[in-house]
Amino acid sequence: MSHEFTTLAASSMDTATAYRLLCGIVVPRPIAWITSVSEAGIVNAAPFSSYNYVAHSPPMLAVNIGSRGGALKDTARNIEKGREFVVNVATVGNMETMHKTSAEFAPDASEAEALGIELLPSHQVKPPRIAMSPVQMECKLSQVVRLGRLNTLYIGEVVAFHLSSEVYDGRHVDSVKMQPVARLGGPYYAALGEIFLRPVLQTPPTEK
């Protein structure tokens, strides 16, 4: 391996450069395809790739949403006001539709309606679920953490999991059958690719 590096000081870096570097380095990133509802009842659907799970007791997810032009994005505004959202898993099968929802729609326009996305009613939250996703997680907002100059971390507690029988056997989710799609840098997405098997070296977490 070469030991020749380009060193860039973050203190003098502009926002666009930092964003480009992080998106190219922190890969692959899972995608939270989030449905939320505005105060006017408009269903918003949008993907975010700065996302992960952050706790398992209770189960909690976190998604980082950046502001645009000094204003909150529709999803962030809906989450802050309604305090509920649904994370739908993005897959190879629904990638094209998911990608289309990343376009800039007017605040009073519903991506789901414009793109003909079938929705299912949730059980414990107001925002609906995306039917073409094999896994949907209903979330209630737990914390809002402002980060830096442009970003906000929204932490939600999962109050209900909806798992398709095509990927869930009653105990485990089959990640391979789920065919999740991840985000890379620039205009690129990725599927699972080669799978590596290694023995589990730690026991799963428990309360005691």
C-alpha positions in Angstrom: 0.0 0.0 0.0 1.3 3.5 -0.9 2.0 5.9 1.9 1.5 8.9 -0.2 -1.5 11.0 1.0 -3.2 14.2 0.2 -3.9 16.0 3.4 -6.7 18.5 3.6 -7.4 20.7 6.6 -11.1 20.7 7.5 -10.9 24.1 9.1 -10.5 25.8 5.7 -12.8 23.5 3.8 -16.0 24.8 2.2 -19.3 23.0 2.8 -19.5 21.5 -0.7 -16.0 19.9 -0.5 -16.7 18.5 3.0 -20.0 17.0 1.8 -18.4 15.5 -1.3 -15.6 13.9 0.7 -17.8 12.4 3.4 -20.2 11.0 0.8 -17.4 9.3 -1.0 -15.7 8.0 2.1 -18.6 6.8 4.3 -19.9 4.1 2.1 -22.0 2.1 1.6 -24.8 4.1 3.4 -28.2 2.5 4.1 -31.1 4.6 2.9 -34.0 5.7 5.0 -37.0 6.2 2.6 -39.1 8.3 4.9 -42.8 9.0 4.7 -44.1 11.9 6.8 -47.3 14.0 6.8 -47.5 17.8 6.7 -49.9 19.9 8.8 -52.1 20.1 5.7 -52.2 16.3 5.5 -49.9 16.0 2.5 -47.9 12.8 2.4 -44.2 13.4 1.8 -41.8 10.6 0.7 -38.1 11.2 0.5 -34.8 9.2 0.8 -32.0 10.1 3.2 -28.7 8.2 3.3 -27.2 9.7 6.5 -29.1 7.1 8.6 -28.6 4.2 10.9 -29.9 2.5 14.0 -28.6 3.9 17.3 -30.2 1.8 20.0 -31.9 -1.5 20.4 -33.6 -1.3 23.8 -35.9 0.3 22.9 -35.2 0.2 19.2 -34.2 3.6 17.9 -33.2 5.0 14.5 -31.4 8.2 13.6 -31.5 10.2 10.4 -29.4 13.3 9.7 -31.2 15.9 7.5 -29.4 19.0 6.2 -31.2 22.3 5.7 -31.3 23.8 2.2 -31.0 27.6 1.7 -31.4 28.1 5.4 -34.8 26.4 5.5 -35.8 22.9 6.7 -36.6 20.3 4.1 -40.2 19.1 4.0 -39.4 15.9 5.8 -37.6 17.6 8.6 -40.4 20.1 9.0 -43.0 17.4 9.1 -41.1 15.4 11.6 -40.6 18.3 13.9 -44.3 19.3 13.8 -45.9 15.9 13.7 -43.3 14.1 15.7 -43.9 10.9 13.7 -42.5 9.3 10.6 -42.0 5.9 8.9 -38.7 4.5 7.6 -39.3 2.2 4.6 -36.4 0.1 3.4 -35.1 0.9 0.0 -34.3 -2.1 -2.2 -33.1 -3.0 -5.7 -36.7 -3.6 -6.6 -38.0 -0.1 -5.6 -34.7 1.8 -6.3 -36.0 3.7 -9.4 -39.1 4.9 -7.6 -37.2 5.8 -4.5 -34.6 7.8 -6.6 -37.4 9.8 -8.2 -38.7 10.9 -4.8 -35.3 12.6 -4.2 -36.3 15.3 -6.8 -37.3 18.7 -5.5 -41.1 18.7 -5.2 -43.0 21.8 -4.1 -44.0 21.7 -0.4 -47.6 21.4 -1.3 -47.0 18.4 -3.6 -47.0 14.8 -2.6 -44.3 12.6 -4.1 -46.4 9.5 -3.4 -49.4 11.0 -5.3 -47.3 12.3 -8.2 -45.5 9.0 -8.7 -48.4 6.7 -8.0 -46.8 5.1 -5.0 -49.1 2.7 -3.2 -49.4 3.5 0.5 -50.6 1.4 3.5 -52.0 2.7 6.7 -49.7 2.6 9.7 -50.9 1.2 13.1 -49.5 3.6 15.6 -48.5 6.7 13.7 -50.2 9.0 11.2 -47.7 8.8 8.3 -48.5 5.8 6.0 -46.1 3.1 4.9 -44.8 2.4 1.3 -46.3 -0.8 0.1 -43.5 -1.8 -2.2 -41.0 -1.8 0.7 -40.5 -5.2 2.3 -39.8 -3.6 5.7 -41.4 -0.6 7.2 -40.7 0.9 10.7 -43.2 3.2 12.4 -41.3 5.8 14.5 -42.1 8.4 17.1 -39.7 11.3 17.5 -37.5 11.0 20.6 -34.8 13.7 20.2 -33.8 16.5 17.9 -30.1 17.3 17.9 -28.7 20.3 16.0 -25.3 19.6 14.5 -22.9 22.1 13.1 -24.3 24.9 10.9 -26.6 23.0 8.6 -27.5 19.6 10.0 -30.1 18.2 12.4 -30.2 14.6 13.8 -33.7 13.2 14.3 -33.8 10.2 16.6 -37.0 8.2 16.5 -38.2 5.3 18.6 -39.5 2.4 16.5 -43.0 1.6 17.8 -43.9 -1.0 15.2 -42.1 -3.2 12.6 -43.8 -4.4 9.5 -42.0 -7.3 7.9 -42.9 -9.0 4.7 -43.1 -12.8 4.8 -40.8 -12.8 1.8 -37.9 -11.6 3.9 -38.9 -12.6 7.5 -39.2 -16.2 8.8 -40.6 -15.3 12.2 -37.2 -14.8 13.8 -34.7 -13.5 11.3 -34.7 -11.0 8.5 -33.0 -12.4 5.4 -30.9 -9.5 4.3 -30.0 -11.2 1.0 -33.7 -11.7 0.0 -34.4 -8.2 1.1 -31.9 -6.9 -1.5 -31.3 -3.5 0.2 -29.8 -0.8 -1.9 -27.1 1.6 -0.5 -25.8 5.0 -1.4 -22.3 5.7 -2.6 -20.7 9.0 -3.5 -22.1 11.1 -6.4 -24.8 9.6 -8.5 -24.1 6.0 -7.5 -26.0 3.3 -5.7 -24.9 -0.2 -4.7 -26.4 -3.6 -3.9 -25.0 -6.1 -1.5 -22.5 -7.7 -3.8 -20.2 -10.4 -2.5 -21.2 -11.8 1.0 -18.5 -12.9 3.5 -19.2 -15.4 6.2 -17.4 -15.2 9.6 -18.3 -16.7 12.9 -20.0 -14.5 15.5 -17.5 -13.7 18.2 -19.8 -11.8 20.6 -23.1 -12.8 22.2 -26.2 -10.7 21.2 -27.1 -7.9 23.7 -29.6 -8.7 26.5 -31.1 -6.8 29.4 -29.2 -8.9 32.0 
